[in-house]
Amino acid sequence: MFQLLGNSPLSMAIAVGLAIALMQLCRAVHPPAGANPLVIMMAGVNDYFFLITPVLVGSLILILTALILNNIDKSKRWPIYWY
C-alpha cells in the first residue's frame, strides 16, 4: 500500500485491513500484528527486507518456541491439526 498509495491515513487503513483479512484467511488472527503495516508505513520503510527481519524471523522464533514448549509433555500435542 505504501508503494501504491503513498503514506496517507487511507493507505494505512487499507494496509491494516488487508493484514487482518490475510490473518483471517490463515486462521491465525492476532490483532496486535495489524500494527505491523502501521509501523512500516509510519517509519517510511520502502524496503522489503524489513518484512524478513524482524517480522518473519520474529514470527518463526515464536512458532518454534510454542512448538517446543507445548510438545514437551508427550500426552499433549500442539497444534492438533498438524498431526
PDB file with one MODEL, atoms N, CA, C and O in Angstrom:
MODEL        1
ATOM      1  N   MET A   1       0.822  -1.188   0.000  1.00  0.00           N
ATOM      2  CA  MET A   1       0.000   0.000   0.000  1.00  0.00           C
ATOM      3  C   MET A   1       0.866   1.253   0.000  1.00  0.00           C
ATOM      4  O   MET A   1       0.527   2.258  -0.624  1.00  0.00           O
ATOM      5  N   PHE A   2       1.987   1.178   0.706  1.00  0.00           N
ATOM      6  CA  PHE A   2       2.887   2.334   0.761  1.00  0.00           C
ATOM      7  C   PHE A   2       3.373   2.694  -0.629  1.00  0.00           C
ATOM      8  O   PHE A   2       3.425   3.871  -0.984  1.00  0.00           O
ATOM      9  N   GLN A   3       3.728   1.690  -1.420  1.00  0.00           N
ATOM     10  CA  GLN A   3       4.231   1.955  -2.762  1.00  0.00           C
ATOM     11  C   GLN A   3       3.113   2.306  -3.741  1.00  0.00           C
ATOM     12  O   GLN A   3       3.336   3.039  -4.704  1.00  0.00           O
ATOM     13  N   LEU A   4       1.919   1.786  -3.495  1.00  0.00           N
ATOM     14  CA  LEU A   4       0.806   2.068  -4.395  1.00  0.00           C
ATOM     15  C   LEU A   4       0.129   3.402  -4.110  1.00  0.00           C
ATOM     16  O   LEU A   4      -0.129   4.183  -5.027  1.00  0.00           O
ATOM     17  N   LEU A   5      -0.162   3.664  -2.823  1.00  0.00           N
ATOM     18  CA  LEU A   5      -0.952   4.834  -2.468  1.00  0.00           C
ATOM     19  C   LEU A   5      -0.195   5.878  -1.655  1.00  0.00           C
ATOM     20  O   LEU A   5      -0.735   6.940  -1.348  1.00  0.00           O
ATOM     21  N   GLY A   6       1.044   5.580  -1.308  1.00  0.00           N
ATOM     22  CA  GLY A   6       1.807   6.532  -0.511  1.00  0.00           C
ATOM     23  C   GLY A   6       1.505   6.394   0.974  1.00  0.00           C
ATOM     24  O   GLY A   6       0.915   5.409   1.417  1.00  0.00           O
ATOM     25  N   ASN A   7       1.913   7.382   1.716  1.00  0.00           N
ATOM     26  CA  ASN A   7       1.806   7.350   3.172  1.00  0.00           C
ATOM     27  C   ASN A   7       0.664   8.264   3.613  1.00  0.00           C
ATOM     28  O   ASN A   7       0.898   9.397   4.033  1.00  0.00           O
ATOM     29  N   SER A   8      -0.564   7.774   3.516  1.00  0.00           N
ATOM     30  CA  SER A   8      -1.728   8.562   3.899  1.00  0.00           C
ATOM     31  C   SER A   8      -2.570   7.756   4.883  1.00  0.00           C
ATOM     32  O   SER A   8      -2.417   6.539   4.979  1.00  0.00           O
ATOM     33  N   PRO A   9      -3.444   8.416   5.600  1.00  0.00           N
ATOM     34  CA  PRO A   9      -4.318   7.672   6.519  1.00  0.00           C
ATOM     35  C   PRO A   9      -5.159   6.609   5.807  1.00  0.00           C
ATOM     36  O   PRO A   9      -5.399   5.538   6.366  1.00  0.00           O
ATOM     37  N   LEU A  10      -5.605   6.888   4.596  1.00  0.00           N
ATOM     38  CA  LEU A  10      -6.386   5.909   3.844  1.00  0.00           C
ATOM     39  C   LEU A  10      -5.554   4.682   3.503  1.00  0.00           C
ATOM     40  O   LEU A  10      -6.029   3.557   3.658  1.00  0.00           O
ATOM     41  N   SER A  11      -4.326   4.876   3.042  1.00  0.00           N
ATOM     42  CA  SER A  11      -3.480   3.731   2.698  1.00  0.00           C
ATOM     43  C   SER A  11      -3.111   2.930   3.937  1.00  0.00           C
ATOM     44  O   SER A  11      -2.980   1.708   3.864  1.00  0.00           O
ATOM     45  N   MET A  12      -2.943   3.600   5.076  1.00  0.00           N
ATOM     46  CA  MET A  12      -2.666   2.884   6.328  1.00  0.00           C
ATOM     47  C   MET A  12      -3.862   2.034   6.736  1.00  0.00           C
ATOM     48  O   MET A  12      -3.700   0.891   7.163  1.00  0.00           O
ATOM     49  N   ALA A  13      -5.066   2.592   6.605  1.00  0.00           N
ATOM     50  CA  ALA A  13      -6.268   1.844   6.954  1.00  0.00           C
ATOM     51  C   ALA A  13      -6.443   0.631   6.045  1.00  0.00           C
ATOM     52  O   ALA A  13      -6.807  -0.445   6.519  1.00  0.00           O
ATOM     53  N   ILE A  14      -6.192   0.788   4.764  1.00  0.00           N
ATOM     54  CA  ILE A  14      -6.297  -0.326   3.825  1.00  0.00           C
ATOM     55  C   ILE A  14      -5.254  -1.392   4.155  1.00  0.00           C
ATOM     56  O   ILE A  14      -5.555  -2.585   4.115  1.00  0.00           O
ATOM     57  N   ALA A  15      -4.038  -0.973   4.478  1.00  0.00           N
ATOM     58  CA  ALA A  15      -2.969  -1.922   4.802  1.00  0.00           C
ATOM     59  C   ALA A  15      -3.311  -2.741   6.047  1.00  0.00           C
ATOM     60  O   ALA A  15      -3.103  -3.954   6.069  1.00  0.00           O
ATOM     61  N   VAL A  16      -3.827  -2.088   7.068  1.00  0.00           N
ATOM     62  CA  VAL A  16      -4.205  -2.808   8.292  1.00  0.00           C
ATOM     63  C   VAL A  16      -5.369  -3.753   7.992  1.00  0.00           C
ATOM     64  O   VAL A  16      -5.374  -4.893   8.455  1.00  0.00           O
ATOM     65  N   GLY A  17      -6.347  -3.289   7.227  1.00  0.00           N
ATOM     66  CA  GLY A  17      -7.475  -4.145   6.864  1.00  0.00           C
ATOM     67  C   GLY A  17      -7.042  -5.367   6.074  1.00  0.00           C
ATOM     68  O   GLY A  17      -7.535  -6.469   6.315  1.00  0.00           O
ATOM     69  N   LEU A  18      -6.127  -5.185   5.134  1.00  0.00           N
ATOM     70  CA  LEU A  18      -5.617  -6.320   4.364  1.00  0.00           C
ATOM     71  C   LEU A  18      -4.838  -7.297   5.240  1.00  0.00           C
ATOM     72  O   LEU A  18      -4.958  -8.513   5.086  1.00  0.00           O
ATOM     73  N   ALA A  19      -4.039  -6.757   6.160  1.00  0.00           N
ATOM     74  CA  ALA A  19      -3.264  -7.623   7.055  1.00  0.00           C
ATOM     75  C   ALA A  19      -4.199  -8.482   7.904  1.00  0.00           C
ATOM     76  O   ALA A  19      -3.973  -9.683   8.052  1.00  0.00           O
ATOM     77  N   ILE A  20      -5.240  -7.879   8.457  1.00  0.00           N
ATOM     78  CA  ILE A  20      -6.173  -8.636   9.285  1.00  0.00           C
ATOM     79  C   ILE A  20      -6.970  -9.627   8.440  1.00  0.00           C
ATOM     80  O   ILE A  20      -7.249 -10.735   8.899  1.00  0.00           O
ATOM     81  N   ALA A  21      -7.341  -9.253   7.217  1.00  0.00           N
ATOM     82  CA  ALA A  21      -8.053 -10.177   6.332  1.00  0.00           C
ATOM     83  C   ALA A  21      -7.186 -11.391   5.993  1.00  0.00           C
ATOM     84  O   ALA A  21      -7.680 -12.519   5.971  1.00  0.00           O
ATOM     85  N   LEU A  22      -5.902 -11.167   5.730  1.00  0.00           N
ATOM     86  CA  LEU A  22      -4.997 -12.286   5.449  1.00  0.00           C
ATOM     87  C   LEU A  22      -4.812 -13.179   6.669  1.00  0.00           C
ATOM     88  O   LEU A  22      -4.711 -14.399   6.543  1.00  0.00           O
ATOM     89  N   MET A  23      -4.769 -12.570   7.846  1.00  0.00           N
ATOM     90  CA  MET A  23      -4.677 -13.377   9.067  1.00  0.00           C
ATOM     91  C   MET A  23      -5.926 -14.231   9.234  1.00  0.00           C
ATOM     92  O   MET A  23      -5.831 -15.379   9.667  1.00  0.00           O
ATOM     93  N   GLN A  24      -7.092 -13.692   8.898  1.00  0.00           N
ATOM     94  CA  GLN A  24      -8.327 -14.464   8.992  1.00  0.00           C
ATOM     95  C   GLN A  24      -8.317 -15.618   7.992  1.00  0.00           C
ATOM     96  O   GLN A  24      -8.773 -16.715   8.316  1.00  0.00           O
ATOM     97  N   LEU A  25      -7.807 -15.390   6.791  1.00  0.00           N
ATOM     98  CA  LEU A  25      -7.710 -16.468   5.808  1.00  0.00           C
ATOM     99  C   LEU A  25      -6.782 -17.581   6.288  1.00  0.00           C
ATOM    100  O   LEU A  25      -7.018 -18.758   6.015  1.00  0.00           O
ATOM    101  N   CYS A  26      -5.738 -17.206   6.995  1.00  0.00           N
ATOM    102  CA  CYS A  26      -4.783 -18.190   7.514  1.00  0.00           C
ATOM    103  C   CYS A  26      -5.232 -18.804   8.835  1.00  0.00           C
ATOM    104  O   CYS A  26      -4.560 -19.677   9.384  1.00  0.00           O
ATOM    105  N   ARG A  27      -6.376 -18.341   9.340  1.00  0.00           N
ATOM    106  CA  ARG A  27      -6.903 -18.785  10.629  1.00  0.00           C
ATOM    107  C   ARG A  27      -5.887 -18.571  11.750  1.00  0.00           C
ATOM    108  O   ARG A  27      -5.723 -19.421  12.626  1.00  0.00           O
ATOM    109  N   ALA A  28      -5.221 -17.444  11.709  1.00  0.00           N
ATOM    110  CA  ALA A  28      -4.226 -17.094  12.719  1.00  0.00           C
ATOM    111  C   ALA A  28      -4.344 -15.604  13.042  1.00  0.00           C
ATOM    112  O   ALA A  28      -3.396 -14.840  12.857  1.00  0.00           O
ATOM    113  N   VAL A  29      -5.517 -15.207  13.525  1.00  0.00           N
ATOM    114  CA  VAL A  29      -5.762 -13.789  13.783  1.00  0.00           C
ATOM    115  C   VAL A  29      -5.062 -13.362  15.065  1.00  0.00           C
ATOM    116  O   VAL A  29      -5.244 -13.964  16.123  1.00  0.00           O
ATOM    117  N   HIS A  30      -4.278 -12.335  14.950  1.00  0.00           N
ATOM    118  CA  HIS A  30      -3.571 -11.743  16.086  1.00  0.00           C
ATOM    119  C   HIS A  30      -3.653 -10.232  15.889  1.00  0.00           C
ATOM    120  O   HIS A  30      -2.787  -9.644  15.241  1.00  0.00           O
ATOM    121  N   PRO A  31      -4.705  -9.591  16.452  1.00  0.00           N
ATOM    122  CA  PRO A  31      -4.930  -8.171  16.186  1.00  0.00           C
ATOM    123  C   PRO A  31      -3.727  -7.258  16.398  1.00  0.00           C
ATOM    124  O   PRO A  31      -3.560  -6.318  15.621  1.00  0.00           O
ATOM    125  N   PRO A  32      -2.868  -7.480  17.412  1.00  0.00           N
ATOM    126  CA  PRO A  32      -1.711  -6.589  17.516  1.00  0.00           C
ATOM    127  C   PRO A  32      -0.782  -6.639  16.304  1.00  0.00           C
ATOM    128  O   PRO A  32      -0.042  -5.689  16.048  1.00  0.00           O
ATOM    129  N   ALA A  33      -0.820  -7.745  15.557  1.00  0.00           N
ATOM    130  CA  ALA A  33       0.006  -7.829  14.354  1.00  0.00           C
ATOM    131  C   ALA A  33      -0.499  -6.889  13.272  1.00  0.00           C
ATOM    132  O   ALA A  33       0.221  -6.607  12.315  1.00  0.00           O
ATOM    133  N   GLY A  34      -1.713  -6.406  13.407  1.00  0.00           N
ATOM    134  CA  GLY A  34      -2.218  -5.409  12.478  1.00  0.00           C
ATOM    135  C   GLY A  34      -1.447  -4.101  12.560  1.00  0.00           C
ATOM    136  O   GLY A  34      -1.540  -3.259  11.667  1.00  0.00           O
ATOM    137  N   ALA A  35      -0.692  -3.936  13.627  1.00  0.00           N
ATOM    138  CA  ALA A  35       0.127  -2.731  13.779  1.00  0.00           C
ATOM    139  C   ALA A  35       1.376  -2.776  12.904  1.00  0.00           C
ATOM    140  O   ALA A  35       1.991  -1.735  12.671  1.00  0.00           O
ATOM    141  N   ASN A  36       1.765  -3.941  12.419  1.00  0.00           N
ATOM    142  CA  ASN A  36       2.967  -4.036  11.583  1.00  0.00           C
ATOM    143  C   ASN A  36       2.904  -3.119  10.361  1.00  0.00           C
ATOM    144  O   ASN A  36       3.872  -2.407  10.094  1.00  0.00           O
ATOM    145  N   PRO A  37       1.800  -3.110   9.610  1.00  0.00           N
ATOM    146  CA  PRO A  37       1.751  -2.178   8.481  1.00  0.00           C
ATOM    147  C   PRO A  37       1.853  -0.719   8.918  1.00  0.00           C
ATOM    148  O   PRO A  37       2.460   0.099   8.226  1.00  0.00           O
ATOM    149  N   LEU A  38       1.259  -0.397  10.065  1.00  0.00           N
ATOM    150  CA  LEU A  38       1.356   0.980  10.554  1.00  0.00           C
ATOM    151  C   LEU A  38       2.792   1.355  10.873  1.00  0.00           C
ATOM    152  O   LEU A  38       3.250   2.442  10.522  1.00  0.00           O
ATOM    153  N   VAL A  39       3.502   0.451  11.540  1.00  0.00           N
ATOM    154  CA  VAL A  39       4.893   0.719  11.894  1.00  0.00           C
ATOM    155  C   VAL A  39       5.734   0.906  10.639  1.00  0.00           C
ATOM    156  O   VAL A  39       6.549   1.826  10.561  1.00  0.00           O
ATOM    157  N   ILE A  40       5.536   0.042   9.669  1.00  0.00           N
ATOM    158  CA  ILE A  40       6.309   0.122   8.430  1.00  0.00           C
ATOM    159  C   ILE A  40       6.020   1.431   7.692  1.00  0.00           C
ATOM    160  O   ILE A  40       6.935   2.107   7.223  1.00  0.00           O
ATOM    161  N   MET A  41       4.743   1.772   7.599  1.00  0.00           N
ATOM    162  CA  MET A  41       4.375   2.968   6.840  1.00  0.00           C
ATOM    163  C   MET A  41       4.750   4.249   7.572  1.00  0.00           C
ATOM    164  O   MET A  41       5.187   5.212   6.942  1.00  0.00           O
ATOM    165  N   MET A  42       4.587   4.277   8.885  1.00  0.00           N
ATOM    166  CA  MET A  42       4.939   5.485   9.637  1.00  0.00           C
ATOM    167  C   MET A  42       6.449   5.707   9.670  1.00  0.00           C
ATOM    168  O   MET A  42       6.915   6.845   9.722  1.00  0.00           O
ATOM    169  N   ALA A  43       7.214   4.603   9.638  1.00  0.00           N
ATOM    170  CA  ALA A  43       8.665   4.725   9.606  1.00  0.00           C
ATOM    171  C   ALA A  43       9.166   5.078   8.214  1.00  0.00           C
ATOM    172  O   ALA A  43      10.319   5.475   8.046  1.00  0.00           O
ATOM    173  N   GLY A  44       8.301   4.933   7.219  1.00  0.00           N
ATOM    174  CA  GLY A  44       8.695   5.250   5.848  1.00  0.00           C
ATOM    175  C   GLY A  44       9.599   4.200   5.242  1.00  0.00           C
ATOM    176  O   GLY A  44      10.380   4.491   4.335  1.00  0.00           O
ATOM    177  N   VAL A  45       9.495   2.962   5.746  1.00  0.00           N
ATOM    178  CA  VAL A  45      10.331   1.884   5.236  1.00  0.00           C
ATOM    179  C   VAL A  45       9.848   1.522   3.839  1.00  0.00           C
ATOM    180  O   VAL A  45       8.685   1.164   3.652  1.00  0.00           O
ATOM    181  N   ASN A  46      10.723   1.614   2.880  1.00  0.00           N
ATOM    182  CA  ASN A  46      10.390   1.325   1.492  1.00  0.00           C
ATOM    183  C   ASN A  46      11.225   0.156   0.985  1.00  0.00           C
ATOM    184  O   ASN A  46      11.624   0.112  -0.179  1.00  0.00           O
ATOM    185  N   ASP A  47      11.480  -0.796   1.890  1.00  0.00           N
ATOM    186  CA  ASP A  47      12.351  -1.916   1.570  1.00  0.00           C
ATOM    187  C   ASP A  47      11.691  -3.206   2.069  1.00  0.00           C
ATOM    188  O   ASP A  47      11.233  -3.264   3.210  1.00  0.00           O
ATOM    189  N   TYR A  48      11.640  -4.218   1.236  1.00  0.00           N
ATOM    190  CA  TYR A  48      11.018  -5.475   1.624  1.00  0.00           C
ATOM    191  C   TYR A  48      11.862  -6.262   2.613  1.00  0.00           C
ATOM    192  O   TYR A  48      11.354  -7.209   3.213  1.00  0.00           O
ATOM    193  N   PHE A  49      13.109  -5.917   2.807  1.00  0.00           N
ATOM    194  CA  PHE A  49      13.964  -6.607   3.769  1.00  0.00           C
ATOM    195  C   PHE A  49      13.394  -6.497   5.176  1.00  0.00           C
ATOM    196  O   PHE A  49      13.599  -7.395   5.993  1.00  0.00           O
ATOM    197  N   PHE A  50      12.684  -5.413   5.473  1.00  0.00           N
ATOM    198  CA  PHE A  50      12.088  -5.234   6.794  1.00  0.00           C
ATOM    199  C   PHE A  50      11.050  -6.306   7.085  1.00  0.00           C
ATOM    200  O   PHE A  50      10.821  -6.637   8.248  1.00  0.00           O
ATOM    201  N   LEU A  51      10.414  -6.858   6.044  1.00  0.00           N
ATOM    202  CA  LEU A  51       9.435  -7.921   6.258  1.00  0.00           C
ATOM    203  C   LEU A  51      10.111  -9.226   6.653  1.00  0.00           C
ATOM    204  O   LEU A  51       9.500 -10.062   7.318  1.00  0.00           O
ATOM    205  N   ILE A  52      11.359  -9.409   6.253  1.00  0.00           N
ATOM    206  CA  ILE A  52      12.084 -10.632   6.603  1.00  0.00           C
ATOM    207  C   ILE A  52      12.651 -10.514   8.009  1.00  0.00           C
ATOM    208  O   ILE A  52      12.506 -11.427   8.823  1.00  0.00           O
ATOM    209  N   THR A  53      13.284  -9.410   8.285  1.00  0.00           N
ATOM    210  CA  THR A  53      13.785  -9.154   9.639  1.00  0.00           C
ATOM    211  C   THR A  53      13.264  -7.814  10.062  1.00  0.00           C
ATOM    212  O   THR A  53      13.465  -6.857   9.314  1.00  0.00           O
ATOM    213  N   PRO A  54      12.645  -7.656  11.133  1.00  0.00           N
ATOM    214  CA  PRO A  54      12.415  -8.599  12.217  1.00  0.00           C
ATOM    215  C   PRO A  54      11.082  -9.341  12.143  1.00  0.00           C
ATOM    216  O   PRO A  54      10.861 -10.239  12.955  1.00  0.00           O
ATOM    217  N   VAL A  55      10.189  -9.015  11.218  1.00  0.00           N
ATOM    218  CA  VAL A  55       8.832  -9.559  11.252  1.00  0.00           C
ATOM    219  C   VAL A  55       8.821 -11.074  11.037  1.00  0.00           C
ATOM    220  O   VAL A  55       8.323 -11.796  11.902  1.00  0.00           O
ATOM    221  N   LEU A  56       9.345 -11.581   9.929  1.00  0.00           N
ATOM    222  CA  LEU A  56       9.312 -13.010   9.641  1.00  0.00           C
ATOM    223  C   LEU A  56      10.163 -13.799  10.623  1.00  0.00           C
ATOM    224  O   LEU A  56       9.724 -14.830  11.133  1.00  0.00           O
ATOM    225  N   VAL A  57      11.364 -13.331  10.890  1.00  0.00           N
ATOM    226  CA  VAL A  57      12.254 -14.040  11.814  1.00  0.00           C
ATOM    227  C   VAL A  57      11.630 -14.104  13.204  1.00  0.00           C
ATOM    228  O   VAL A  57      11.669 -15.150  13.852  1.00  0.00           O
ATOM    229  N   GLY A  58      11.059 -13.003  13.662  1.00  0.00           N
ATOM    230  CA  GLY A  58      10.406 -12.988  14.974  1.00  0.00           C
ATOM    231  C   GLY A  58       9.224 -13.940  15.031  1.00  0.00           C
ATOM    232  O   GLY A  58       9.020 -14.621  16.037  1.00  0.00           O
ATOM    233  N   SER A  59       8.445 -13.992  13.961  1.00  0.00           N
ATOM    234  CA  SER A  59       7.292 -14.903  13.913  1.00  0.00           C
ATOM    235  C   SER A  59       7.739 -16.356  13.953  1.00  0.00           C
ATOM    236  O   SER A  59       7.140 -17.170  14.655  1.00  0.00           O
ATOM    237  N   LEU A  60       8.782 -16.685  13.210  1.00  0.00           N
ATOM    238  CA  LEU A  60       9.284 -18.063  13.221  1.00  0.00           C
ATOM    239  C   LEU A  60       9.837 -18.460  14.580  1.00  0.00           C
ATOM    240  O   LEU A  60       9.648 -19.594  15.018  1.00  0.00           O
ATOM    241  N   ILE A  61      10.513 -17.548  15.245  1.00  0.00           N
ATOM    242  CA  ILE A  61      11.033 -17.837  16.592  1.00  0.00           C
ATOM    243  C   ILE A  61       9.880 -18.091  17.555  1.00  0.00           C
ATOM    244  O   ILE A  61       9.954 -19.004  18.377  1.00  0.00           O
ATOM    245  N   LEU A  62       8.819 -17.299  17.466  1.00  0.00           N
ATOM    246  CA  LEU A  62       7.653 -17.509  18.333  1.00  0.00           C
ATOM    247  C   LEU A  62       6.992 -18.858  18.069  1.00  0.00           C
ATOM    248  O   LEU A  62       6.607 -19.551  19.011  1.00  0.00           O
ATOM    249  N   ILE A  63       6.856 -19.238  16.801  1.00  0.00           N
ATOM    250  CA  ILE A  63       6.231 -20.522  16.470  1.00  0.00           C
ATOM    251  C   ILE A  63       7.086 -21.688  16.952  1.00  0.00           C
ATOM    252  O   ILE A  63       6.563 -22.648  17.517  1.00  0.00           O
ATOM    253  N   LEU A  64       8.387 -21.611  16.737  1.00  0.00           N
ATOM    254  CA  LEU A  64       9.268 -22.690  17.197  1.00  0.00           C
ATOM    255  C   LEU A  64       9.266 -22.818  18.713  1.00  0.00           C
ATOM    256  O   LEU A  64       9.265 -23.929  19.242  1.00  0.00           O
ATOM    257  N   THR A  65       9.264 -21.698  19.409  1.00  0.00           N
ATOM    258  CA  THR A  65       9.204 -21.723  20.868  1.00  0.00           C
ATOM    259  C   THR A  65       7.906 -22.367  21.338  1.00  0.00           C
ATOM    260  O   THR A  65       7.916 -23.186  22.257  1.00  0.00           O
ATOM    261  N   ALA A  66       6.785 -22.000  20.712  1.00  0.00           N
ATOM    262  CA  ALA A  66       5.494 -22.592  21.073  1.00  0.00           C
ATOM    263  C   ALA A  66       5.482 -24.089  20.798  1.00  0.00           C
ATOM    264  O   ALA A  66       4.965 -24.860  21.606  1.00  0.00           O
ATOM    265  N   LEU A  67       6.044 -24.510  19.670  1.00  0.00           N
ATOM    266  CA  LEU A  67       6.092 -25.937  19.349  1.00  0.00           C
ATOM    267  C   LEU A  67       6.890 -26.715  20.385  1.00  0.00           C
ATOM    268  O   LEU A  67       6.471 -27.787  20.820  1.00  0.00           O
ATOM    269  N   ILE A  68       8.015 -26.187  20.773  1.00  0.00           N
ATOM    270  CA  ILE A  68       8.869 -26.878  21.748  1.00  0.00           C
ATOM    271  C   ILE A  68       8.191 -26.932  23.112  1.00  0.00           C
ATOM    272  O   ILE A  68       8.089 -28.002  23.713  1.00  0.00           O
ATOM    273  N   LEU A  69       7.728 -25.787  23.602  1.00  0.00           N
ATOM    274  CA  LEU A  69       7.157 -25.744  24.943  1.00  0.00           C
ATOM    275  C   LEU A  69       5.843 -26.505  25.051  1.00  0.00           C
ATOM    276  O   LEU A  69       5.570 -27.111  26.087  1.00  0.00           O
ATOM    277  N   ASN A  70       5.031 -26.487  24.012  1.00  0.00           N
ATOM    278  CA  ASN A  70       3.741 -27.157  24.082  1.00  0.00           C
ATOM    279  C   ASN A  70       3.808 -28.644  23.775  1.00  0.00           C
ATOM    280  O   ASN A  70       2.820 -29.352  23.973  1.00  0.00           O
ATOM    281  N   ASN A  71       4.936 -29.131  23.302  1.00  0.00           N
ATOM    282  CA  ASN A  71       5.065 -30.556  22.985  1.00  0.00           C
ATOM    283  C   ASN A  71       6.071 -31.268  23.874  1.00  0.00           C
ATOM    284  O   ASN A  71       6.487 -32.386  23.567  1.00  0.00           O
ATOM    285  N   ILE A  72       6.464 -30.638  24.970  1.00  0.00           N
ATOM    286  CA  ILE A  72       7.376 -31.305  25.915  1.00  0.00           C
ATOM    287  C   ILE A  72       6.685 -32.519  26.531  1.00  0.00           C
ATOM    288  O   ILE A  72       7.265 -33.601  26.618  1.00  0.00           O
ATOM    289  N   ASP A  73       5.449 -32.323  26.952  1.00  0.00           N
ATOM    290  CA  ASP A  73       4.656 -33.419  27.508  1.00  0.00           C
ATOM    291  C   ASP A  73       4.100 -34.245  26.353  1.00  0.00           C
ATOM    292  O   ASP A  73       3.349 -33.724  25.528  1.00  0.00           O
ATOM    293  N   LYS A  74       4.458 -35.524  26.284  1.00  0.00           N
ATOM    294  CA  LYS A  74       4.067 -36.377  25.155  1.00  0.00           C
ATOM    295  C   LYS A  74       2.566 -36.663  25.123  1.00  0.00           C
ATOM    296  O   LYS A  74       2.051 -37.090  24.089  1.00  0.00           O
ATOM    297  N   SER A  75       1.852 -36.439  26.227  1.00  0.00           N
ATOM    298  CA  SER A  75       0.416 -36.712  26.225  1.00  0.00           C
ATOM    299  C   SER A  75      -0.377 -35.603  25.531  1.00  0.00           C
ATOM    300  O   SER A  75      -1.545 -35.795  25.193  1.00  0.00           O
ATOM    301  N   LYS A  76       0.254 -34.444  25.320  1.00  0.00           N
ATOM    302  CA  LYS A  76      -0.413 -33.331  24.636  1.00  0.00           C
ATOM    303  C   LYS A  76       0.324 -33.035  23.335  1.00  0.00           C
ATOM    304  O   LYS A  76       1.543 -33.177  23.244  1.00  0.00           O
ATOM    305  N   ARG A  77      -0.433 -32.626  22.348  1.00  0.00           N
ATOM    306  CA  ARG A  77       0.177 -32.227  21.079  1.00  0.00           C
ATOM    307  C   ARG A  77      -0.386 -30.888  20.656  1.00  0.00           C
ATOM    308  O   ARG A  77      -1.584 -30.636  20.782  1.00  0.00           O
ATOM    309  N   TRP A  78       0.480 -30.038  20.158  1.00  0.00           N
ATOM    310  CA  TRP A  78       0.053 -28.730  19.663  1.00  0.00           C
ATOM    311  C   TRP A  78       0.816 -28.407  18.402  1.00  0.00           C
ATOM    312  O   TRP A  78       2.016 -28.679  18.364  1.00  0.00           O
ATOM    313  N   PRO A  79       0.255 -27.883  17.431  1.00  0.00           N
ATOM    314  CA  PRO A  79      -1.182 -27.736  17.174  1.00  0.00           C
ATOM    315  C   PRO A  79      -1.765 -29.059  16.745  1.00  0.00           C
ATOM    316  O   PRO A  79      -1.091 -29.872  16.111  1.00  0.00           O
ATOM    317  N   ILE A  80      -2.998 -29.270  17.085  1.00  0.00           N
ATOM    318  CA  ILE A  80      -3.659 -30.548  16.847  1.00  0.00           C
ATOM    319  C   ILE A  80      -3.794 -30.844  15.361  1.00  0.00           C
ATOM    320  O   ILE A  80      -3.603 -31.986  14.944  1.00  0.00           O
ATOM    321  N   TYR A  81      -4.118 -29.843  14.557  1.00  0.00           N
ATOM    322  CA  TYR A  81      -4.408 -30.105  13.144  1.00  0.00           C
ATOM    323  C   TYR A  81      -3.160 -30.369  12.313  1.00  0.00           C
ATOM    324  O   TYR A  81      -3.293 -30.684  11.130  1.00  0.00           O
ATOM    325  N   TRP A  82      -1.944 -30.258  12.869  1.00  0.00           N
ATOM    326  CA  TRP A  82      -0.740 -30.610  12.140  1.00  0.00           C
ATOM    327  C   TRP A  82      -0.453 -32.106  12.191  1.00  0.00           C
ATOM    328  O   TRP A  82       0.296 -32.629  11.366  1.00  0.00           O
ATOM    329  N   TYR A  83      -1.043 -32.784  13.148  1.00  0.00           N
ATOM    330  CA  TYR A  83      -0.741 -34.204  13.344  1.00  0.00           C
ATOM    331  C   TYR A  83      -1.770 -35.097  12.736  1.00  0.00           C
ATOM    332  O   TYR A  83      -1.653 -36.319  12.819  1.00  0.00           O
TER     333      TYR A  83
ENDMDL
END
